[in-house]
Amino acid sequence: MRTSNSDQHLNQEISLRTGDTEFAERVRLNQQKLTAALKPHYDFIVCGSGSSGSVVARRLAENPDVSVLLIEAGGSDDVPSVTQADHWFLNLGSERDWNFRAQPNPRLNGRSIPMNPAST
Ligand SMILES: Cc1cc2nc3c(=O)[nH]c(=O)nc-3n(C[C@H](O)[C@H](O)[C@H](O)COP(=O)(O)OP(=O)(O)OC[C@H]3O[C@@H](n4cnc5c(N)ncnc54)[C@H](O)[C@@H]3O)c2cc1C
């Protein structure tokens, strides 16, 4: 497979930094490289890179004969409210929260309970 100059540059950057760069930085560079090389066709498209989508995409990608695209609607998770577990509650109602609510429940005095699936 042919690679462009920018691909080669990114690959070089990744391999140069592998020894001394944090895992998150290597992930960022890899995602930058893959995003720059989107294909017009994939064998599998997994929607949502949360807990389950990430695992499904990873398992599918173990087969070198298939191409897999994992898409994610949310933004970066590289923020203290995600990386520091004791700050989890700061995500509630933030831009990382889909802000879903349950239907009003007559067994809860008609209250509508917030449901806070994350968007990262
Ligand atoms: C604040 C909080 C703390 C939690 N703490 C824990 C814990 O300590 N331990 C534990 O076991 N569980 C915890 N959970 C629960 C756990 O996060 C969920 O059970 C789990 O993430 C659900 O996995 P999932 O793959 O179904 O969905 P998610 O992990 O929510 O993944 C769904 C992904 O799909 C993306 N998405 C949605 N719509 C689209 C679209 N149209 N296009 C592209 N992408 C899309 C979303 O942005 C999201 O990234 C916590 C949940 C919250 C909200």
The ligand as an SDF file (V2000), in Angstrom:
LIG
                    3D

 53 58  0  0  0  0  0  0  0  0999 V2000
  -20.7020    9.5730   35.1980 C   0  0  0  0  0  0  0  0  0  0  0  0
  -20.6790    8.0800   34.9470 C   0  0  0  0  0  0  0  0  0  0  0  0
  -19.8120    7.2720   35.7100 C   0  0  0  0  0  0  0  0  0  0  0  0
  -19.7790    5.9010   35.4940 C   0  0  0  0  0  0  0  0  0  0  0  0
  -18.9150    5.1510   36.2520 N   0  0  0  0  0  0  0  0  0  0  0  0
  -18.8290    3.8410   36.0300 C   0  0  0  0  0  0  0  0  0  0  0  0
  -17.9110    3.0390   36.7550 C   0  0  0  0  0  0  0  0  0  0  0  0
  -17.1590    3.5290   37.6090 O   0  0  0  0  0  0  0  0  0  0  0  0
  -17.8620    1.7230   36.5120 N   0  0  0  0  0  0  0  0  0  0  0  0
  -18.6720    1.1360   35.5610 C   0  0  0  0  0  0  0  0  0  0  0  0
  -18.5600   -0.0730   35.3550 O   0  0  0  0  0  0  0  0  0  0  0  0
  -19.5540    1.8750   34.8460 N   0  0  0  0  0  0  0  0  0  0  0  0
  -19.6550    3.1960   35.0590 C   0  0  0  0  0  0  0  0  0  0  0  0
  -20.5490    3.9350   34.3540 N   0  0  0  0  0  0  0  0  0  0  0  0
  -21.4300    3.2430   33.4010 C   0  0  0  0  0  0  0  0  0  0  0  0
  -20.7020    2.9540   32.0980 C   0  0  0  0  0  0  0  0  0  0  0  0
  -20.0370    4.1320   31.6810 O   0  0  0  0  0  0  0  0  0  0  0  0
  -21.7230    2.5180   31.0470 C   0  0  0  0  0  0  0  0  0  0  0  0
  -22.4450    1.4200   31.5320 O   0  0  0  0  0  0  0  0  0  0  0  0
  -21.0330    2.1030   29.7640 C   0  0  0  0  0  0  0  0  0  0  0  0
  -20.1900    3.1340   29.3040 O   0  0  0  0  0  0  0  0  0  0  0  0
  -22.0800    1.7800   28.6920 C   0  0  0  0  0  0  0  0  0  0  0  0
  -21.3860    1.3630   27.5410 O   0  0  0  0  0  0  0  0  0  0  0  0
  -22.0030    1.5330   26.1130 P   0  0  0  0  0  0  0  0  0  0  0  0
  -20.9630    1.0750   25.1280 O   0  0  0  0  0  0  0  0  0  0  0  0
  -23.3400    0.9130   26.0440 O   0  0  0  0  0  0  0  0  0  0  0  0
  -22.2560    3.0960   25.9440 O   0  0  0  0  0  0  0  0  0  0  0  0
  -21.2320    4.2910   26.0290 P   0  0  0  0  0  0  0  0  0  0  0  0
  -19.9670    3.9020   26.7180 O   0  0  0  0  0  0  0  0  0  0  0  0
  -22.0000    5.4480   26.5580 O   0  0  0  0  0  0  0  0  0  0  0  0
  -20.8640    4.5360   24.4990 O   0  0  0  0  0  0  0  0  0  0  0  0
  -21.7500    5.0740   23.5460 C   0  0  0  0  0  0  0  0  0  0  0  0
  -20.8990    5.9930   22.6660 C   0  0  0  0  0  0  0  0  0  0  0  0
  -21.6290    6.2630   21.4650 O   0  0  0  0  0  0  0  0  0  0  0  0
  -21.4420    7.6170   21.1350 C   0  0  0  0  0  0  0  0  0  0  0  0
  -22.5490    7.9920   20.2690 N   0  0  0  0  0  0  0  0  0  0  0  0
  -23.8590    8.1300   20.5850 C   0  0  0  0  0  0  0  0  0  0  0  0
  -24.5780    8.4630   19.5060 N   0  0  0  0  0  0  0  0  0  0  0  0
  -23.6970    8.5320   18.4710 C   0  0  0  0  0  0  0  0  0  0  0  0
  -23.8310    8.8390   17.0910 C   0  0  0  0  0  0  0  0  0  0  0  0
  -25.0220    9.1110   16.5440 N   0  0  0  0  0  0  0  0  0  0  0  0
  -22.7170    8.8280   16.3130 N   0  0  0  0  0  0  0  0  0  0  0  0
  -21.4990    8.5170   16.8500 C   0  0  0  0  0  0  0  0  0  0  0  0
  -21.3150    8.2230   18.1580 N   0  0  0  0  0  0  0  0  0  0  0  0
  -22.3940    8.2270   18.9590 C   0  0  0  0  0  0  0  0  0  0  0  0
  -21.4270    8.3320   22.4720 C   0  0  0  0  0  0  0  0  0  0  0  0
  -20.8060    9.6000   22.3820 O   0  0  0  0  0  0  0  0  0  0  0  0
  -20.6240    7.3450   23.3200 C   0  0  0  0  0  0  0  0  0  0  0  0
  -19.2270    7.6100   23.2860 O   0  0  0  0  0  0  0  0  0  0  0  0
  -20.5960    5.3030   34.5120 C   0  0  0  0  0  0  0  0  0  0  0  0
  -21.4540    6.1260   33.7380 C   0  0  0  0  0  0  0  0  0  0  0  0
  -21.4900    7.4850   33.9560 C   0  0  0  0  0  0  0  0  0  0  0  0
  -22.3970    8.3500   33.0940 C   0  0  0  0  0  0  0  0  0  0  0  0
  1  2  1  0
  2  3  1  0
  2 52  2  0
  3  4  2  0
  4  5  1  0
  4 50  1  0
  5  6  2  0
  6  7  1  0
  6 13  1  0
  7  8  2  0
  7  9  1  0
  9 10  1  0
 10 11  2  0
 10 12  1  0
 12 13  2  0
 13 14  1  0
 14 15  1  0
 14 50  1  0
 15 16  1  0
 16 17  1  0
 16 18  1  0
 18 19  1  0
 18 20  1  0
 20 21  1  0
 20 22  1  0
 22 23  1  0
 23 24  1  0
 24 25  2  0
 24 26  1  0
 24 27  1  0
 27 28  1  0
 28 29  2  0
 28 30  1  0
 28 31  1  0
 31 32  1  0
 32 33  1  0
 33 34  1  0
 33 48  1  0
 34 35  1  0
 35 36  1  0
 35 46  1  0
 36 37  1  0
 36 45  1  0
 37 38  2  0
 38 39  1  0
 39 40  1  0
 39 45  2  0
 40 41  1  0
 40 42  2  0
 42 43  1  0
 43 44  2  0
 44 45  1  0
 46 47  1  0
 46 48  1  0
 48 49  1  0
 50 51  2  0
 51 52  1  0
 52 53  1  0
M  END
$$$$
